[in-house]
């Protein structure tokens, strides 16, 4: 018999909004819906604002918007989230930390 233990996580998401015309709130709700589909319960979603990148790979794109989500879910949610948003052009990076 295995017990399913939910863990607390914090996901930091870097967006790529160069060709995105809609408000950032639509991306926040999109990511919250993805987390809910994966079985996570989102407790906090925060727009951290625009920050410059430390290492600039494109001089015409020196920075973008950072988002942070705190959620509770199973041990497979971080890897499932990474694979779910891997091909999304509006998401540059996702980093998930266990709290």
PESULJO-V680534 format. One record per run of one state. SS is the DSSP state (h for helix, s for strand, l for the rest). FROM is the first residue (numbers start at 1). LEN is the number of residues. If there is no record, write none. Layout:
# PESULJO-V680534
SS:FROM:LEN, SS:FROM:LEN
This chain:
# PESULJO-V680534
l:1:6, s:7:9, l:16:8, h:24:14, l:38:3, s:41:12, l:53:10, s:63:11, l:74:3, h:77:8, l:85:6, s:91:8, l:99:1
